[in-house]
């Protein structure tokens, strides 16, 4: 086996060992700045690090723990539940204010965040959370009020350049080859200030270049990335490919493929609420009135996932995905609103028929507003005398919604045929 297959990724191999080696976030770590002062005074308080991926949040927490010689407990909110949290809180009392680092803390639901309050309030732990989402919306106010919030910024092109050059000089494998950068712009563009992404690109060059000399140019960066789109990136193009495969598997009534793509997203850290939101849309767009319960279940799924959080939320997502996949399908409501909106755009000035207009004043009544309107409850349901034109005169008898002859929509179609017999040409 090649030794490179047994080594951690480059980003892990060149992770800074001391704060002096840390790049970026000078607005927090320069002399006189908030985190610099905390480290100098060795008076750590609970705080939240908010910023995009690959900007050093996790790395900095480990460096702080090492510098202050603090016991460090770590949890990933995607993979951990209330049992894991309570287990750490039970151990925490045996140490002098240990640090509890919770990565992706925004994934913790309310009850999980509530469980932290007492330990933070009593100083049993120093809580450090990392999040890519706005804490104001994702962290409960009681916990947020007990923590400072420090904002992390994407790394600059100069900082990315320094990280890459240092990696070529320090990493055992990269030192085996002569690596030359003709430009850094393309790497910076594709990495978007994310050091991990930039290092991953550099590692791709090492792995795909057998020669001892590697010359990195903008055009080569573009080429090598196009050849390696299979690497999952929840914020990039492949992210959209996988959610597309998931949705299309449900639309195709394939629960096996749906669960597979669901698992791929969850294992790779996709936000479960993003998945739940997409299933709400699908329940209406692709199932619609063929099975109206689909929308109810999808909406209940979103609420449950928000309350429960991972890892248990995976079960709710799986139940909903398999239900939607095996449900009868109709896109009739989706087609109806699209066609109706197109008509409105092309004919924006069609008038409301007089008998449907509101007549709150005597003048409007004199102008025949509301005259001839038939109050539906004054008639039997299928009395043809109750039927009246509800569309603009230019669109009379125009059908936008045509239920498909499947599931609940079969009943709806029969109802419309009976209700609007000899008016709307339902067949």
LOPA-649744 format. One line per 10 residues: their letters; for each residue x, y, z of C-alpha. Coordinates in pm, 1 decimal. Example, Ala and Ser with C-alpha at 12.3 -4.5 7.8 and 13.67 -1.06 7.14 Angstrom:
AS> 1230.0/-450.0/780.0; 1367.0/-106.0/714.0
This chain:
XXXXXXXXXX> 0.0/0.0/0.0; 124.6/346.1/-88.0; 217.0/551.0/217.7; 5.6/841.5/91.4; -304.8/625.0/137.9; -230.2/592.7/509.1; -162.5/961.1/576.3; -425.3/1216.9/676.1; -516.0/1485.1/419.2; -267.9/1766.5/357.1
XXXXXXXXXX> -484.2/2018.8/542.4; -455.1/1804.6/854.0; -82.7/1739.6/811.4; 6.0/2109.4/795.7; -238.6/2228.3/1062.1; -63.1/2497.1/1275.3; 95.6/2376.2/1599.0; 111.9/2717.7/1767.9; -85.0/3042.0/1744.1; 223.3/3207.6/1590.4
XXXXXXXXXX> 179.1/2977.6/1289.7; -190.2/3067.6/1252.4; -289.1/3271.0/945.4; -582.6/3508.1/923.9; -827.1/3675.8/1165.0; -586.3/3957.1/1252.3; -883.1/4165.4/1367.6; -914.1/3920.0/1656.7; -560.3/3793.4/1715.1; -336.5/4097.3/1659.9
XXXXXXXXXX> -193.4/4272.0/1963.2; -464.3/4452.3/2157.7; -747.8/4266.1/1982.4; -1014.5/4064.2/2174.8; -882.6/3708.3/2148.4; -521.0/3823.7/2181.2; -606.6/3987.5/2513.5; -795.8/3682.3/2638.3; -494.9/3462.9/2568.1; -254.1/3709.8/2725.9
XXXXXXXXXX> -460.4/3736.1/3042.3; -540.2/3363.8/3043.3; -897.6/3451.3/3135.9; -1100.7/3253.7/2888.1; -1476.7/3305.5/2860.5; -1741.8/3120.2/2661.2; -1773.3/3237.7/2303.6; -1904.6/3152.8/1956.4; -1688.0/3166.1/1643.7; -1900.8/3257.7/1343.6
XXXXXXXXXX> -1758.7/3242.0/993.5; -1730.2/3046.9/666.7; -1565.2/2703.9/642.3; -1187.9/2672.2/622.1; -1108.1/2993.7/807.6; -944.8/2832.1/1108.7; -1222.1/2808.7/1369.1; -1150.3/2449.8/1474.7; -773.2/2494.6/1450.6; -777.5/2802.4/1672.2
XXXXXXXXXX> -976.8/2625.5/1943.2; -718.5/2346.4/1964.4; -436.0/2600.4/1973.6; -606.1/2793.0/2254.0; -655.3/2475.4/2456.7; -288.8/2384.1/2412.1; -159.2/2730.4/2498.1; -372.9/2759.9/2810.8; -317.8/2392.9/2902.3; -690.1/2329.2/2923.8
XXXXXXXXXX> -863.3/1993.3/2895.5; -1051.5/1994.9/2564.5; -1371.0/1802.9/2497.7; -1503.0/1811.4/2140.8; -1842.4/1736.3/1991.2; -1972.1/1764.8/1637.7; -2336.2/1870.4/1652.5; -2414.3/1676.1/1334.0; -2308.6/1343.4/1484.6; -2377.2/1394.1/1855.8
XXXXXXXXXX> -2691.4/1382.4/2063.9; -2802.3/1477.0/2414.5; -2653.8/1154.9/2556.8; -2304.8/1244.3/2428.6; -2339.8/1595.4/2567.2; -2445.8/1479.9/2913.1; -2160.9/1229.5/2922.2; -1908.1/1509.7/2870.0; -2077.4/1739.0/3123.0; -2055.0/1457.5/3380.9
XXXXXXXXXX> -1679.3/1430.1/3318.5; -1621.7/1805.3/3317.3; -1648.7/1842.6/3694.1; -1323.7/1643.7/3734.4; -1124.4/1916.8/3557.0; -1058.6/2285.2/3620.3; -1294.0/2463.2/3378.3; -1230.9/2245.0/3073.2; -1319.3/2369.1/2723.7; -1615.5/2209.5/2550.0
XXXXXXXXXX> -1584.7/2275.7/2178.1; -1901.7/2212.6/1974.7; -1847.2/2227.7/1600.2; -2151.6/2330.2/1393.4; -2331.3/2425.7/1712.9; -2620.1/2566.1/1507.6; -2720.6/2203.1/1440.8; -2803.2/2151.7/1810.5; -3176.1/2179.9/1871.0; -3330.8/2384.4/2152.8
XXXXXXXXXX> -3331.2/2106.0/2412.4; -2965.8/2027.3/2340.5; -2871.9/2394.2/2373.7; -3080.0/2422.1/2691.6; -2875.0/2139.0/2842.1; -2563.2/2358.7/2816.9; -2704.0/2655.2/3007.8; -2643.9/2541.6/3366.5; -2286.1/2423.3/3301.2; -2198.8/2750.9/3128.2
XXXXXXXXXX> -2372.5/2961.5/3393.6; -2193.2/2784.0/3681.0; -1856.6/2791.5/3504.6; -1828.9/2413.2/3499.7; -1718.8/2439.0/3137.1; -1596.6/2705.5/2899.2; -1813.3/2666.9/2591.9; -1668.1/2742.8/2250.2; -1900.3/2693.1/1956.5; -1824.3/2715.5/1586.4
XXXXXXXXXX> -2091.2/2793.2/1331.0; -2127.9/2897.0/969.3; -2479.0/3031.8/1038.1; -2588.7/3358.1/1199.0; -2595.0/3287.0/1575.3; -2878.3/3536.5/1621.1; -3109.6/3297.9/1437.4; -2964.9/2958.5/1529.2; -2851.9/2990.3/1894.2; -3115.3/3026.8/2165.8
XXXXXXXXXX> -3111.6/3370.5/2328.0; -3042.1/3237.4/2679.3; -2722.0/3068.8/2560.7; -2622.9/3350.9/2328.0; -2645.1/3602.1/2613.1; -2383.1/3400.3/2803.1; -2133.9/3396.2/2514.5; -1932.1/3648.1/2320.2; -1955.2/3621.0/1941.5; -1641.2/3660.4/1729.8
XXXXXXXXXX> -1675.8/3686.4/1352.4; -1424.0/3504.0/1130.0; -1350.8/3639.0/781.7; -1250.1/3450.0/464.7; -872.4/3442.6/424.1; -713.2/3695.3/190.1; -523.7/3591.7/-122.3; -198.0/3682.9/56.6; -286.3/3456.4/348.7; -380.0/3167.6/118.1
XXXXXXXXXX> -53.8/3218.8/-70.2; 147.2/3204.8/253.8; -30.5/2886.4/365.0; 36.3/2711.0/34.1; 401.7/2813.3/16.3; 458.5/2705.1/374.9; 294.1/2367.9/302.2; 533.9/2302.0/12.7; 828.9/2370.2/243.7; 713.1/2181.7/553.6
XXXXXXXXXX> 506.2/1883.0/441.1; 709.7/1564.5/410.0; 546.8/1453.2/85.1; 530.9/1789.3/-88.4; 900.1/1847.9/-20.6; 976.1/1547.2/-240.6; 882.5/1749.9/-548.7; 970.4/2092.5/-677.8; 643.5/2289.1/-674.4; 628.8/2625.2/-847.3
XXXXXXXXXX> 334.4/2866.5/-846.7; 307.8/3085.5/-1154.6; -10.5/3237.3/-1010.8; -244.5/3203.8/-711.9; -555.9/3373.3/-851.4; -737.8/3059.2/-970.8; -674.5/2868.7/-647.3; -799.7/3165.2/-450.5; -1107.3/3201.7/-670.9; -1202.0/2836.4/-636.6
XXXXXXXXXX> -1124.6/2822.2/-264.8; -1311.3/3147.5/-183.8; -1081.1/3219.6/108.4; -1111.8/2864.7/246.7; -768.4/2733.1/345.0; -884.0/2372.5/347.1; -1007.8/2396.3/-12.3; -686.6/2562.5/-123.9; -476.1/2288.9/34.4; -699.9/2022.6/-119.6
XXXXXXXXXX> -630.4/2171.1/-463.3; -256.8/2164.1/-395.4; -283.2/1801.5/-285.1; -470.7/1715.0/-606.1; -176.9/1850.7/-804.4; 65.1/1635.5/-604.3; -143.7/1320.6/-648.9; -210.5/1367.6/-1020.4; 139.5/1472.5/-1127.8; 389.9/1184.5/-1153.6
XXXXXXXXXX> 677.9/1413.9/-1247.8; 909.0/1556.9/-981.0; 840.7/1909.8/-1096.7; 494.7/2066.7/-1061.3; 412.4/2402.6/-1217.2; 77.7/2542.5/-1102.0; -98.7/2785.6/-1334.0; -451.9/2925.1/-1347.8; -543.9/2712.6/-1648.7; -407.8/2394.4/-1487.2
XXXXXXXXXX> -610.5/2463.1/-1172.3; -927.5/2484.1/-1380.2; -843.0/2163.0/-1565.0; -758.4/1957.9/-1258.2; -1074.4/2064.4/-1077.9; -1292.9/1973.0/-1374.2; -1138.3/1626.5/-1366.3; -1212.5/1580.3/-995.3; -1575.8/1685.0/-954.9; -1649.7/1363.7/-762.5
XXXXXXXXXX> -1517.5/1515.6/-441.5; -1826.8/1603.1/-237.3; -1851.4/1967.6/-137.5; -2168.0/2069.1/44.5; -2118.5/2429.0/-64.0; -2016.2/2363.6/-423.2; -2136.9/2218.8/-753.2; -2143.4/1855.6/-638.0; -2372.0/1960.6/-352.9; -2634.7/2052.4/-610.6
XXXXXXXXXX> -2573.6/1734.4/-809.7; -2646.0/1516.1/-506.7; -2960.1/1700.3/-395.2; -3075.4/1683.2/-758.5; -3020.6/1305.7/-761.9; -3212.3/1278.2/-433.9; -3512.7/1475.7/-560.4; -3521.1/1297.9/-895.4; -3503.1/957.5/-722.7; -3811.9/1044.7/-515.9
XXXXXXXXXX> -3986.7/1182.1/-825.2; -3907.5/852.4/-1001.2; -4062.8/657.3/-709.0; -3731.6/487.0/-620.3; -3701.3/473.9/-238.4; -3372.8/282.8/-252.6; -3193.6/550.0/-453.3; -3359.2/821.8/-243.7; -3223.2/673.9/80.4; -2877.5/629.2/-70.7
XXXXXXXXXX> -2850.3/993.8/-177.9; -2997.7/1100.6/155.8; -2727.7/900.4/334.7; -2455.3/1051.0/115.7; -2566.4/1402.2/207.1; -2593.7/1331.1/579.1; -2259.1/1148.9/602.0; -2092.2/1444.1/429.4; -2239.9/1699.4/666.8; -2533.2/1839.2/468.7
XXXXXXXXXX> -2775.1/2052.0/669.9; -3075.7/1824.6/744.5; -3307.7/2125.4/738.4; -3198.6/2198.4/380.1; -3301.5/1843.0/285.5; -3632.3/1874.3/472.6; -3712.5/2204.0/299.2; -3655.8/2047.3/-41.9; -3892.7/1762.0/43.8; -4166.9/2012.8/134.0
XXXXXXXXXX> -4132.4/2165.4/-211.9; -4131.9/1821.7/-375.1; -4441.5/1712.0/-182.5; -4638.1/1991.6/-347.3; -4464.5/2006.0/-685.8; -4445.4/1635.1/-765.8; -4716.9/1472.5/-551.8; -4967.8/1748.6/-500.0; -5332.4/1650.8/-471.4; -5267.2/1292.9/-577.9
XXXXXXXXXX> -5183.6/1251.4/-206.7; -5245.0/1570.2/-4.7; -5103.8/1400.8/308.2; -4756.9/1415.7/151.6; -4733.3/1789.8/211.3; -4852.4/1746.5/570.9; -4590.2/1480.9/639.1; -4311.8/1678.9/471.8; -4396.9/1986.6/676.8; -4412.6/1777.9/995.6
XXXXXXXXXX> -4072.8/1634.0/899.3; -3919.3/1981.5/884.2; -4059.8/2072.0/1228.3; -3944.3/1743.6/1378.9; -3592.6/1770.2/1234.4; -3566.2/2124.3/1371.0; -3674.8/2007.2/1718.0; -3479.3/1681.1/1731.5; -3156.5/1751.2/1544.4; -2897.1/1498.1/1433.8
XXXXXXXXXX> -2826.3/1213.2/1459.7; -3186.9/1107.5/1534.0; -3323.5/1335.4/1260.1; -3184.8/1092.2/1002.1; -3469.3/850.5/1088.5; -3737.4/1113.8/1031.0; -3577.2/1218.1/703.2; -3560.7/856.1/589.4; -3925.5/792.2/677.4; -4037.0/1100.2/485.8
XXXXXXXXXX> -3815.6/1033.6/183.7; -3939.4/675.6/148.0; -4302.3/784.7/195.8; -4272.2/1051.3/-72.9; -4092.0/812.2/-307.3; -4366.6/550.2/-278.8; -4653.6/798.2/-300.9; -4869.4/849.7/-609.2; -4745.6/1146.6/-809.5; -4906.6/1444.2/-980.7
XXXXXXXXXX> -4759.2/1772.4/-1094.3; -5099.1/1916.9/-1191.6; -5095.5/2194.3/-928.8; -4738.9/2287.0/-1031.6; -4835.9/2306.2/-1398.6; -5150.8/2502.3/-1315.7; -4979.2/2788.5/-1133.5; -4703.0/2809.5/-1394.7; -4950.4/2839.9/-1680.8; -5169.1/3086.0/-1490.5
XXXXXXXXXX> -4872.0/3310.8/-1408.6; -4763.3/3303.1/-1771.4; -5111.4/3418.7/-1875.4; -5099.6/3701.9/-1621.2; -4760.5/3818.5/-1748.0; -4874.9/3811.8/-2110.5; -5216.4/3967.8/-2036.3; -5165.7/4192.7/-1732.8; -5478.2/4408.6/-1779.0; -5764.1/4156.2/-1773.7
XXXXXXXXXX> -6043.8/4285.2/-1549.8; -6227.7/4124.1/-1261.0; -6589.0/4049.7/-1372.0; -6834.9/4298.0/-1220.6; -7034.9/4034.7/-1032.0; -6717.2/3926.0/-843.7; -6613.1/4276.1/-739.8; -6657.8/4406.3/-389.0; -6927.1/4676.3/-348.5; -6869.6/4846.7/-11.0
XXXXXXXXXX> -7022.2/5183.2/-115.2; -7353.6/5296.4/-266.8; -7171.2/5438.7/-570.2; -7006.4/5107.5/-648.7; -7339.6/4930.2/-619.6; -7488.0/5177.5/-867.7; -7202.9/5083.3/-1101.2; -7323.0/4720.2/-1077.5; -7030.2/4601.1/-862.9; -7141.1/4267.3/-717.3
XXXXXXXXXX> -7461.8/4253.7/-922.0; -7552.0/3901.1/-1026.9; -7313.6/3728.6/-788.6; -7442.4/3385.4/-685.2; -7372.3/3290.6/-322.1; -7265.8/2925.8/-349.0; -7427.9/2821.6/-18.6; -7771.3/2918.8/-148.5; -7753.1/2630.6/-397.2; -7709.3/2255.4/-387.4
XXXXXXXXXX> -7349.6/2156.1/-456.4; -7409.5/2020.8/-804.9; -7693.7/2252.9/-908.0; -7593.2/2387.8/-1250.9; -7775.9/2710.0/-1165.6; -7497.3/2785.6/-914.3; -7229.4/2794.8/-1181.9; -7102.2/3137.5/-1276.8; -6809.5/3285.1/-1467.7; -6521.6/3351.1/-1224.8
XXXXXXXXXX> -6251.2/3423.7/-1482.6; -6206.2/3739.6/-1688.6; -6430.4/3729.8/-1995.7; -6127.6/3678.8/-2222.2; -6045.0/3353.2/-2038.4; -6388.0/3200.7/-1990.7; -6380.4/2819.4/-1979.9; -5998.2/2821.7/-1976.1; -5862.9/2526.0/-1774.1; -5542.0/2581.8/-1577.1
XXXXXXXXXX> -5575.4/2298.9/-1324.9; -5629.2/1958.8/-1479.7; -5611.6/1682.8/-1213.8; -5445.0/1362.0/-1318.9; -5642.2/1040.6/-1300.3; -5441.0/906.3/-1005.8; -5484.2/884.9/-629.5; -5691.2/1155.1/-463.7; -5684.3/1354.1/-787.4; -5909.1/1090.9/-945.9
XXXXXXXXXX> -6179.2/1196.7/-700.6; -6105.2/1564.9/-764.8; -6132.3/1513.1/-1139.4; -6467.6/1339.5/-1102.0; -6589.0/1618.9/-874.1; -6494.0/1887.3/-1128.6; -6656.5/1697.2/-1414.2; -6980.1/1675.3/-1217.5; -6966.0/2026.5/-1075.1; -6879.6/2203.1/-1402.6
XXXXXXX> -7062.4/1974.8/-1646.6; -7131.0/2153.7/-1976.8; -6901.7/2441.6/-1873.8; -6533.6/2353.0/-1824.2; -6435.6/2090.9/-2083.7; -6296.7/1834.8/-1836.5; -6275.8/1495.2/-2002.7
